[in-house]
């Protein structure tokens, strides 16, 4: 499933027009992140939540590990579905590079 503005479009990425599927789409599930550093990534100019930073699936699974996003964490669709079932709102997430 493809999401636009955190709402399902009702389309699978394979159904998207070719010019749309060339871009990195938000697919499968969305885990919307909130920063933990007040004035840095929580509030301030680079607030994680206000910048819509997510963990989400992608239509370019073959490019996982490459820089395709402006801050989101991209996962394989089946992996993000599994993670989505394991976490709850408020769970802490540590993202390391």
Biopython code that builds the backbone (N, CA, C, O; Angstrom):
import numpy as np
from Bio.PDB.StructureBuilder import StructureBuilder

atoms = [
    (1, "UNK", "N", (0.835, -1.169, 0.000)),
    (1, "UNK", "CA", (0.000, 0.000, 0.000)),
    (1, "UNK", "C", (0.888, 1.244, 0.000)),
    (1, "UNK", "O", (1.925, 1.276, 0.663)),
    (2, "UNK", "N", (0.481, 2.249, -0.735)),
    (2, "UNK", "CA", (1.212, 3.516, -0.796)),
    (2, "UNK", "C", (0.460, 4.547, 0.049)),
    (2, "UNK", "O", (-0.767, 4.628, 0.006)),
    (3, "UNK", "N", (1.219, 5.332, 0.816)),
    (3, "UNK", "CA", (0.643, 6.389, 1.640)),
    (3, "UNK", "C", (1.045, 7.757, 1.097)),
    (3, "UNK", "O", (2.163, 7.948, 0.618)),
    (4, "UNK", "N", (0.122, 8.692, 1.179)),
    (4, "UNK", "CA", (0.384, 10.093, 0.830)),
    (4, "UNK", "C", (-0.210, 10.926, 1.948)),
    (4, "UNK", "O", (-1.410, 10.841, 2.209)),
    (5, "UNK", "N", (0.607, 11.732, 2.615)),
    (5, "UNK", "CA", (0.120, 12.502, 3.753)),
    (5, "UNK", "C", (-0.404, 11.620, 4.867)),
    (5, "UNK", "O", (-1.366, 11.979, 5.547)),
    (6, "UNK", "N", (0.228, 10.454, 5.061)),
    (6, "UNK", "CA", (-0.119, 9.470, 6.088)),
    (6, "UNK", "C", (-1.489, 8.843, 5.872)),
    (6, "UNK", "O", (-2.057, 8.271, 6.803)),
    (7, "UNK", "N", (-2.023, 8.938, 4.673)),
    (7, "UNK", "CA", (-3.315, 8.340, 4.325)),
    (7, "UNK", "C", (-3.090, 7.357, 3.182)),
    (7, "UNK", "O", (-2.371, 7.656, 2.228)),
    (8, "UNK", "N", (-3.703, 6.194, 3.284)),
    (8, "UNK", "CA", (-3.561, 5.192, 2.232)),
    (8, "UNK", "C", (-4.160, 5.709, 0.927)),
    (8, "UNK", "O", (-5.253, 6.275, 0.914)),
    (9, "UNK", "N", (-3.434, 5.509, -0.161)),
    (9, "UNK", "CA", (-3.948, 5.896, -1.478)),
    (9, "UNK", "C", (-4.860, 4.813, -2.047)),
    (9, "UNK", "O", (-5.559, 5.040, -3.034)),
    (10, "UNK", "N", (-4.853, 3.634, -1.420)),
    (10, "UNK", "CA", (-5.628, 2.519, -1.936)),
    (10, "UNK", "C", (-4.928, 1.795, -3.072)),
    (10, "UNK", "O", (-5.503, 0.897, -3.686)),
    (11, "UNK", "N", (-3.688, 2.181, -3.355)),
    (11, "UNK", "CA", (-2.937, 1.561, -4.440)),
    (11, "UNK", "C", (-1.684, 0.872, -3.918)),
    (11, "UNK", "O", (-1.037, 1.356, -2.990)),
    (12, "UNK", "N", (-1.353, -0.254, -4.520)),
    (12, "UNK", "CA", (-0.076, -0.912, -4.284)),
    (12, "UNK", "C", (0.941, -0.190, -5.170)),
    (12, "UNK", "O", (0.580, 0.312, -6.234)),
    (13, "UNK", "N", (2.184, -0.132, -4.751)),
    (13, "UNK", "CA", (3.160, 0.616, -5.544)),
    (13, "UNK", "C", (3.325, 0.078, -6.958)),
    (13, "UNK", "O", (3.722, 0.820, -7.857)),
    (14, "UNK", "N", (3.028, -1.199, -7.168)),
    (14, "UNK", "CA", (3.127, -1.759, -8.529)),
    (14, "UNK", "C", (2.022, -1.215, -9.441)),
    (14, "UNK", "O", (2.111, -1.341, -10.662)),
    (15, "UNK", "N", (0.981, -0.611, -8.854)),
    (15, "UNK", "CA", (-0.116, -0.035, -9.625)),
    (15, "UNK", "C", (0.092, 1.440, -9.943)),
    (15, "UNK", "O", (-0.694, 2.036, -10.679)),
    (16, "UNK", "N", (1.141, 2.023, -9.394)),
    (16, "UNK", "CA", (1.394, 3.447, -9.588)),
    (16, "UNK", "C", (1.942, 3.704, -10.992)),
    (16, "UNK", "O", (2.637, 2.859, -11.557)),
    (17, "UNK", "N", (1.627, 4.878, -11.553)),
    (17, "UNK", "CA", (2.222, 5.231, -12.845)),
    (17, "UNK", "C", (3.739, 5.216, -12.749)),
    (17, "UNK", "O", (4.299, 5.508, -11.692)),
    (18, "UNK", "N", (4.407, 4.878, -13.843)),
    (18, "UNK", "CA", (5.861, 4.711, -13.822)),
    (18, "UNK", "C", (6.580, 5.954, -13.312)),
    (18, "UNK", "O", (7.561, 5.828, -12.579)),
    (19, "UNK", "N", (6.125, 7.149, -13.678)),
    (19, "UNK", "CA", (6.805, 8.366, -13.228)),
    (19, "UNK", "C", (6.685, 8.554, -11.717)),
    (19, "UNK", "O", (7.518, 9.236, -11.120)),
    (20, "UNK", "N", (5.664, 7.963, -11.081)),
    (20, "UNK", "CA", (5.518, 8.028, -9.618)),
    (20, "UNK", "C", (6.337, 6.940, -8.936)),
    (20, "UNK", "O", (6.892, 7.166, -7.860)),
    (21, "UNK", "N", (6.416, 5.770, -9.546)),
    (21, "UNK", "CA", (7.112, 4.651, -8.900)),
    (21, "UNK", "C", (8.629, 4.788, -8.974)),
    (21, "UNK", "O", (9.346, 4.025, -8.327)),
    (22, "UNK", "N", (9.127, 5.741, -9.747)),
    (22, "UNK", "CA", (10.568, 5.988, -9.786)),
    (22, "UNK", "C", (11.045, 6.655, -8.498)),
    (22, "UNK", "O", (12.209, 6.522, -8.120)),
    (23, "UNK", "N", (10.151, 7.368, -7.831)),
    (23, "UNK", "CA", (10.523, 8.036, -6.586)),
    (23, "UNK", "C", (10.389, 7.066, -5.421)),
    (23, "UNK", "O", (9.774, 6.008, -5.548)),
    (24, "UNK", "N", (10.967, 7.436, -4.293)),
    (24, "UNK", "CA", (10.860, 6.619, -3.087)),
    (24, "UNK", "C", (9.490, 6.858, -2.471)),
    (24, "UNK", "O", (9.226, 7.944, -1.957)),
    (25, "UNK", "N", (8.629, 5.874, -2.515)),
    (25, "UNK", "CA", (7.281, 5.987, -1.976)),
    (25, "UNK", "C", (7.243, 5.485, -0.534)),
    (25, "UNK", "O", (8.063, 4.662, -0.125)),
    (26, "UNK", "N", (6.280, 5.996, 0.223)),
    (26, "UNK", "CA", (6.045, 5.529, 1.587)),
    (26, "UNK", "C", (5.058, 4.383, 1.486)),
    (26, "UNK", "O", (3.907, 4.577, 1.095)),
    (27, "UNK", "N", (5.514, 3.176, 1.842)),
    (27, "UNK", "CA", (4.684, 1.990, 1.648)),
    (27, "UNK", "C", (4.526, 1.192, 2.940)),
    (27, "UNK", "O", (5.302, 1.350, 3.882)),
    (28, "UNK", "N", (3.530, 0.350, 2.965)),
    (28, "UNK", "CA", (3.268, -0.703, 3.942)),
    (28, "UNK", "C", (2.787, -0.188, 5.298)),
    (28, "UNK", "O", (1.611, -0.348, 5.623)),
    (29, "UNK", "N", (3.644, 0.414, 6.084)),
    (29, "UNK", "CA", (3.299, 0.921, 7.410)),
    (29, "UNK", "C", (4.119, 2.186, 7.659)),
    (29, "UNK", "O", (5.159, 2.407, 7.039)),
    (30, "UNK", "N", (3.615, 3.018, 8.596)),
    (30, "UNK", "CA", (4.319, 4.237, 8.997)),
    (30, "UNK", "C", (4.484, 4.217, 10.509)),
    (30, "UNK", "O", (3.505, 4.101, 11.247)),
    (31, "UNK", "N", (5.714, 4.330, 10.961)),
    (31, "UNK", "CA", (6.021, 4.546, 12.374)),
    (31, "UNK", "C", (6.575, 5.974, 12.453)),
    (31, "UNK", "O", (7.717, 6.223, 12.066)),
    (32, "UNK", "N", (5.775, 6.891, 12.947)),
    (32, "UNK", "CA", (6.112, 8.311, 12.982)),
    (32, "UNK", "C", (6.940, 8.585, 14.228)),
    (32, "UNK", "O", (6.505, 8.298, 15.343)),
    (33, "UNK", "N", (8.116, 9.134, 14.042)),
    (33, "UNK", "CA", (9.078, 9.295, 15.137)),
    (33, "UNK", "C", (8.993, 10.675, 15.784)),
    (33, "UNK", "O", (8.638, 11.667, 15.147)),
    (34, "UNK", "N", (9.332, 10.702, 17.066)),
    (34, "UNK", "CA", (9.468, 11.935, 17.835)),
    (34, "UNK", "C", (10.857, 11.941, 18.448)),
    (34, "UNK", "O", (11.300, 10.940, 19.011)),
    (35, "UNK", "N", (11.538, 13.062, 18.340)),
    (35, "UNK", "CA", (12.884, 13.168, 18.911)),
    (35, "UNK", "C", (12.841, 13.213, 20.430)),
    (35, "UNK", "O", (11.786, 13.413, 21.031)),
    (36, "UNK", "N", (14.002, 13.025, 21.038)),
    (36, "UNK", "CA", (14.089, 13.005, 22.499)),
    (36, "UNK", "C", (14.989, 14.101, 23.059)),
    (36, "UNK", "O", (15.134, 14.219, 24.276)),
    (37, "UNK", "N", (15.593, 14.902, 22.183)),
    (37, "UNK", "CA", (16.510, 15.941, 22.643)),
    (37, "UNK", "C", (15.832, 17.304, 22.543)),
    (37, "UNK", "O", (15.781, 17.895, 21.465)),
    (38, "UNK", "N", (15.299, 17.814, 23.687)),
    (38, "UNK", "CA", (14.615, 19.108, 23.661)),
    (38, "UNK", "C", (15.488, 20.200, 23.039)),
    (38, "UNK", "O", (16.667, 20.341, 23.364)),
    (39, "UNK", "N", (14.876, 20.964, 22.140)),
    (39, "UNK", "CA", (15.598, 22.041, 21.458)),
    (39, "UNK", "C", (16.460, 21.573, 20.312)),
    (39, "UNK", "O", (17.009, 22.398, 19.582)),
    (40, "UNK", "N", (16.595, 20.266, 20.131)),
    (40, "UNK", "CA", (17.399, 19.731, 19.029)),
    (40, "UNK", "C", (16.451, 19.019, 18.058)),
    (40, "UNK", "O", (16.041, 19.595, 17.050)),
    (41, "UNK", "N", (16.109, 17.769, 18.366)),
    (41, "UNK", "CA", (15.177, 17.054, 17.491)),
    (41, "UNK", "C", (13.777, 16.944, 18.110)),
    (41, "UNK", "O", (12.895, 16.289, 17.555)),
    (42, "UNK", "N", (13.588, 17.585, 19.251)),
    (42, "UNK", "CA", (12.266, 17.700, 19.880)),
    (42, "UNK", "C", (12.048, 19.189, 20.117)),
    (42, "UNK", "O", (12.608, 19.767, 21.049)),
    (43, "UNK", "N", (11.236, 19.799, 19.275)),
    (43, "UNK", "CA", (11.131, 21.252, 19.267)),
    (43, "UNK", "C", (12.281, 21.797, 18.439)),
    (43, "UNK", "O", (13.063, 21.024, 17.887)),
    (44, "UNK", "N", (12.392, 23.071, 18.347)),
    (44, "UNK", "CA", (13.484, 23.661, 17.578)),
    (44, "UNK", "C", (13.276, 23.514, 16.075)),
    (44, "UNK", "O", (12.207, 23.111, 15.615)),
    (45, "UNK", "N", (14.315, 23.847, 15.323)),
    (45, "UNK", "CA", (14.224, 23.884, 13.855)),
    (45, "UNK", "C", (14.272, 22.524, 13.191)),
    (45, "UNK", "O", (13.874, 22.396, 12.034)),
    (46, "UNK", "N", (14.744, 21.511, 13.885)),
    (46, "UNK", "CA", (14.857, 20.186, 13.259)),
    (46, "UNK", "C", (14.014, 19.151, 14.002)),
    (46, "UNK", "O", (14.414, 17.994, 14.135)),
    (47, "UNK", "N", (12.854, 19.570, 14.480)),
    (47, "UNK", "CA", (11.958, 18.681, 15.213)),
    (47, "UNK", "C", (11.604, 17.475, 14.344)),
    (47, "UNK", "O", (11.070, 17.619, 13.244)),
    (48, "UNK", "N", (11.908, 16.298, 14.854)),
    (48, "UNK", "CA", (11.716, 15.056, 14.101)),
    (48, "UNK", "C", (10.256, 14.849, 13.721)),
    (48, "UNK", "O", (9.957, 14.507, 12.576)),
    (49, "UNK", "N", (9.360, 15.049, 14.651)),
    (49, "UNK", "CA", (7.935, 14.837, 14.394)),
    (49, "UNK", "C", (7.408, 15.868, 13.390)),
    (49, "UNK", "O", (6.699, 15.507, 12.451)),
    (50, "UNK", "N", (7.745, 17.130, 13.578)),
    (50, "UNK", "CA", (7.263, 18.185, 12.681)),
    (50, "UNK", "C", (7.805, 18.049, 11.261)),
    (50, "UNK", "O", (7.198, 18.538, 10.309)),
    (51, "UNK", "N", (8.958, 17.379, 11.124)),
    (51, "UNK", "CA", (9.535, 17.159, 9.781)),
    (51, "UNK", "C", (9.031, 15.863, 9.159)),
    (51, "UNK", "O", (9.466, 15.492, 8.069)),
    (52, "UNK", "N", (8.112, 15.165, 9.844)),
    (52, "UNK", "CA", (7.514, 13.929, 9.326)),
    (52, "UNK", "C", (8.562, 12.857, 9.048)),
    (52, "UNK", "O", (8.618, 12.288, 7.958)),
    (53, "UNK", "N", (9.379, 12.598, 10.044)),
    (53, "UNK", "CA", (10.390, 11.548, 9.933)),
    (53, "UNK", "C", (9.755, 10.237, 10.387)),
    (53, "UNK", "O", (9.232, 10.138, 11.497)),
    (54, "UNK", "N", (9.808, 9.238, 9.515)),
    (54, "UNK", "CA", (9.163, 7.956, 9.753)),
    (54, "UNK", "C", (10.154, 6.804, 9.621)),
    (54, "UNK", "O", (11.247, 6.954, 9.075)),
    (55, "UNK", "N", (9.742, 5.666, 10.133)),
    (55, "UNK", "CA", (10.250, 4.362, 9.706)),
    (55, "UNK", "C", (9.140, 3.838, 8.804)),
    (55, "UNK", "O", (7.981, 3.782, 9.216)),
    (56, "UNK", "N", (9.481, 3.458, 7.589)),
    (56, "UNK", "CA", (8.435, 3.001, 6.671)),
    (56, "UNK", "C", (9.003, 2.069, 5.604)),
    (56, "UNK", "O", (10.214, 1.985, 5.403)),
    (57, "UNK", "N", (8.101, 1.382, 4.937)),
    (57, "UNK", "CA", (8.482, 0.535, 3.810)),
    (57, "UNK", "C", (8.768, 1.385, 2.584)),
    (57, "UNK", "O", (8.473, 2.580, 2.547)),
    (58, "UNK", "N", (9.351, 0.737, 1.581)),
    (58, "UNK", "CA", (9.710, 1.441, 0.353)),
    (58, "UNK", "C", (9.435, 0.572, -0.861)),
    (58, "UNK", "O", (9.412, -0.656, -0.775)),
    (59, "UNK", "N", (9.231, 1.221, -1.977)),
    (59, "UNK", "CA", (9.062, 0.502, -3.243)),
    (59, "UNK", "C", (10.408, 0.175, -3.878)),
    (59, "UNK", "O", (10.455, -0.429, -4.950)),
    (60, "UNK", "N", (11.489, 0.560, -3.239)),
    (60, "UNK", "CA", (12.843, 0.307, -3.754)),
    (60, "UNK", "C", (13.631, -0.545, -2.757)),
    (60, "UNK", "O", (14.701, -0.143, -2.299)),
    (61, "UNK", "N", (13.104, -1.708, -2.428)),
    (61, "UNK", "CA", (13.771, -2.584, -1.457)),
    (61, "UNK", "C", (15.171, -2.971, -1.890)),
    (61, "UNK", "O", (16.030, -3.228, -1.048)),
    (62, "UNK", "N", (15.412, -3.016, -3.188)),
    (62, "UNK", "CA", (16.736, -3.378, -3.700)),
    (62, "UNK", "C", (17.779, -2.309, -3.392)),
    (62, "UNK", "O", (18.974, -2.537, -3.582)),
    (63, "UNK", "N", (17.339, -1.151, -2.920)),
    (63, "UNK", "CA", (18.270, -0.059, -2.624)),
    (63, "UNK", "C", (18.372, 0.237, -1.124)),
    (63, "UNK", "O", (18.888, 1.282, -0.728)),
    (64, "UNK", "N", (17.878, -0.686, -0.296)),
    (64, "UNK", "CA", (18.008, -0.516, 1.161)),
    (64, "UNK", "C", (19.490, -0.380, 1.495)),
    (64, "UNK", "O", (20.323, -1.139, 0.999)),
    (65, "UNK", "N", (19.802, 0.592, 2.337)),
    (65, "UNK", "CA", (21.190, 0.846, 2.709)),
    (65, "UNK", "C", (21.766, 2.043, 1.975)),
    (65, "UNK", "O", (22.786, 2.595, 2.388)),
    (66, "UNK", "N", (21.117, 2.451, 0.884)),
    (66, "UNK", "CA", (21.530, 3.653, 0.161)),
    (66, "UNK", "C", (20.780, 4.854, 0.726)),
    (66, "UNK", "O", (19.738, 4.705, 1.365)),
    (67, "UNK", "N", (21.313, 6.027, 0.487)),
    (67, "UNK", "CA", (20.658, 7.251, 0.928)),
    (67, "UNK", "C", (19.559, 7.622, -0.071)),
    (67, "UNK", "O", (19.833, 8.205, -1.120)),
    (68, "UNK", "N", (18.307, 7.275, 0.267)),
    (68, "UNK", "CA", (17.167, 7.552, -0.619)),
    (68, "UNK", "C", (16.184, 8.531, -0.005)),
    (68, "UNK", "O", (15.245, 8.969, -0.669)),
    (69, "UNK", "N", (16.388, 8.873, 1.236)),
    (69, "UNK", "CA", (15.386, 9.604, 1.995)),
    (69, "UNK", "C", (15.983, 10.879, 2.562)),
    (69, "UNK", "O", (17.200, 11.020, 2.689)),
    (70, "UNK", "N", (15.093, 11.806, 2.900)),
    (70, "UNK", "CA", (15.519, 13.055, 3.531)),
    (70, "UNK", "C", (15.475, 12.940, 5.052)),
    (70, "UNK", "O", (15.302, 13.945, 5.741)),
    (71, "UNK", "N", (15.627, 11.743, 5.577)),
    (71, "UNK", "CA", (15.669, 11.557, 7.017)),
    (71, "UNK", "C", (14.945, 10.329, 7.514)),
    (71, "UNK", "O", (15.183, 9.893, 8.640)),
    (72, "UNK", "N", (14.063, 9.757, 6.705)),
    (72, "UNK", "CA", (13.323, 8.569, 7.133)),
    (72, "UNK", "C", (14.220, 7.339, 7.156)),
    (72, "UNK", "O", (15.256, 7.286, 6.494)),
    (73, "UNK", "N", (13.790, 6.354, 7.938)),
    (73, "UNK", "CA", (14.455, 5.063, 7.970)),
    (73, "UNK", "C", (13.637, 4.131, 7.089)),
    (73, "UNK", "O", (12.470, 3.862, 7.375)),
    (74, "UNK", "N", (14.243, 3.641, 6.025)),
    (74, "UNK", "CA", (13.552, 2.774, 5.076)),
    (74, "UNK", "C", (13.814, 1.320, 5.417)),
    (74, "UNK", "O", (14.937, 0.937, 5.746)),
    (75, "UNK", "N", (12.762, 0.512, 5.335)),
    (75, "UNK", "CA", (12.875, -0.911, 5.613)),
    (75, "UNK", "C", (12.189, -1.703, 4.515)),
    (75, "UNK", "O", (11.346, -1.182, 3.784)),
    (76, "UNK", "N", (12.563, -2.966, 4.411)),
    (76, "UNK", "CA", (11.844, -3.863, 3.512)),
    (76, "UNK", "C", (10.406, -3.978, 4.018)),
    (76, "UNK", "O", (10.166, -3.950, 5.225)),
    (77, "UNK", "N", (9.465, -4.105, 3.108)),
    (77, "UNK", "CA", (8.048, -4.083, 3.467)),
    (77, "UNK", "C", (7.665, -5.152, 4.481)),
    (77, "UNK", "O", (6.960, -4.854, 5.446)),
    (78, "UNK", "N", (8.105, -6.374, 4.290)),
    (78, "UNK", "CA", (7.766, -7.432, 5.251)),
    (78, "UNK", "C", (8.385, -7.158, 6.614)),
    (78, "UNK", "O", (7.785, -7.468, 7.643)),
    (79, "UNK", "N", (9.586, -6.577, 6.627)),
    (79, "UNK", "CA", (10.257, -6.273, 7.894)),
    (79, "UNK", "C", (9.525, -5.171, 8.659)),
    (79, "UNK", "O", (9.369, -5.262, 9.877)),
    (80, "UNK", "N", (9.080, -4.140, 7.957)),
    (80, "UNK", "CA", (8.392, -3.052, 8.649)),
    (80, "UNK", "C", (7.002, -3.512, 9.117)),
    (80, "UNK", "O", (6.511, -3.029, 10.138)),
    (81, "UNK", "N", (6.371, -4.424, 8.398)),
    (81, "UNK", "CA", (5.101, -4.988, 8.858)),
    (81, "UNK", "C", (5.309, -5.746, 10.176)),
    (81, "UNK", "O", (4.510, -5.615, 11.104)),
    (82, "UNK", "N", (6.375, -6.531, 10.251)),
    (82, "UNK", "CA", (6.684, -7.285, 11.464)),
    (82, "UNK", "C", (7.003, -6.342, 12.622)),
    (82, "UNK", "O", (6.516, -6.540, 13.735)),
    (83, "UNK", "N", (7.815, -5.321, 12.367)),
    (83, "UNK", "CA", (8.158, -4.353, 13.408)),
    (83, "UNK", "C", (6.905, -3.632, 13.907)),
    (83, "UNK", "O", (6.742, -3.434, 15.111)),
    (84, "UNK", "N", (6.036, -3.246, 13.002)),
    (84, "UNK", "CA", (4.809, -2.537, 13.348)),
    (84, "UNK", "C", (3.965, -3.323, 14.348)),
    (84, "UNK", "O", (3.336, -2.739, 15.230)),
    (85, "UNK", "N", (3.952, -4.642, 14.209)),
    (85, "UNK", "CA", (3.183, -5.496, 15.111)),
    (85, "UNK", "C", (3.837, -5.640, 16.486)),
    (85, "UNK", "O", (3.184, -6.058, 17.443)),
    (86, "UNK", "N", (5.119, -5.296, 16.586)),
    (86, "UNK", "CA", (5.852, -5.500, 17.838)),
    (86, "UNK", "C", (5.954, -4.257, 18.712)),
    (86, "UNK", "O", (6.211, -4.370, 19.910)),
    (87, "UNK", "N", (5.757, -3.078, 18.138)),
    (87, "UNK", "CA", (5.949, -1.840, 18.900)),
    (87, "UNK", "C", (4.610, -1.205, 19.241)),
    (87, "UNK", "O", (3.583, -1.483, 18.621)),
    (88, "UNK", "N", (4.659, -0.339, 20.254)),
    (88, "UNK", "CA", (3.482, 0.405, 20.686)),
    (88, "UNK", "C", (3.822, 1.890, 20.702)),
    (88, "UNK", "O", (4.992, 2.269, 20.763)),
    (89, "UNK", "N", (2.806, 2.713, 20.648)),
    (89, "UNK", "CA", (3.004, 4.157, 20.780)),
    (89, "UNK", "C", (3.745, 4.422, 22.082)),
    (89, "UNK", "O", (3.366, 3.920, 23.140)),
    (90, "UNK", "N", (4.799, 5.212, 21.989)),
    (90, "UNK", "CA", (5.596, 5.551, 23.164)),
    (90, "UNK", "C", (6.830, 4.702, 23.349)),
    (90, "UNK", "O", (7.698, 5.049, 24.150)),
    (91, "UNK", "N", (6.934, 3.592, 22.627)),
    (91, "UNK", "CA", (8.161, 2.779, 22.723)),
    (91, "UNK", "C", (9.361, 3.600, 22.265)),
    (91, "UNK", "O", (9.266, 4.401, 21.335)),
    (92, "UNK", "N", (10.483, 3.385, 22.931)),
    (92, "UNK", "CA", (11.722, 4.060, 22.544)),
    (92, "UNK", "C", (12.385, 3.323, 21.394)),
    (92, "UNK", "O", (12.403, 2.093, 21.360)),
    (93, "UNK", "N", (12.923, 4.074, 20.464)),
    (93, "UNK", "CA", (13.601, 3.532, 19.300)),
    (93, "UNK", "C", (14.991, 4.145, 19.241)),
    (93, "UNK", "O", (15.133, 5.368, 19.243)),
    (94, "UNK", "N", (16.001, 3.317, 19.189)),
    (94, "UNK", "CA", (17.374, 3.794, 19.026)),
    (94, "UNK", "C", (17.803, 3.493, 17.595)),
    (94, "UNK", "O", (17.829, 2.340, 17.163)),
    (95, "UNK", "N", (18.135, 4.550, 16.878)),
    (95, "UNK", "CA", (18.572, 4.385, 15.490)),
    (95, "UNK", "C", (20.058, 4.718, 15.438)),
    (95, "UNK", "O", (20.476, 5.830, 15.763)),
    (96, "UNK", "N", (20.841, 3.735, 15.024)),
    (96, "UNK", "CA", (22.285, 3.938, 14.938)),
    (96, "UNK", "C", (22.715, 3.758, 13.489)),
    (96, "UNK", "O", (22.111, 3.006, 12.724)),
    (97, "UNK", "N", (23.745, 4.452, 13.150)),
    (97, "UNK", "CA", (24.267, 4.404, 11.777)),
    (97, "UNK", "C", (25.418, 3.441, 11.704)),
    (97, "UNK", "O", (26.000, 3.255, 10.635)),
]
sb = StructureBuilder()
sb.init_structure("model")
sb.init_model(0)
sb.init_chain("A")
sb.init_seg("    ")
for serial, (resi, resn, name, xyz) in enumerate(atoms, 1):
    if name == "N":
        sb.init_residue(resn, " ", resi, " ")
    sb.init_atom(name, np.array(xyz, "f"), 0.0, 1.0, " ", f" {name:<3s}", serial, name[0])
structure = sb.get_structure()
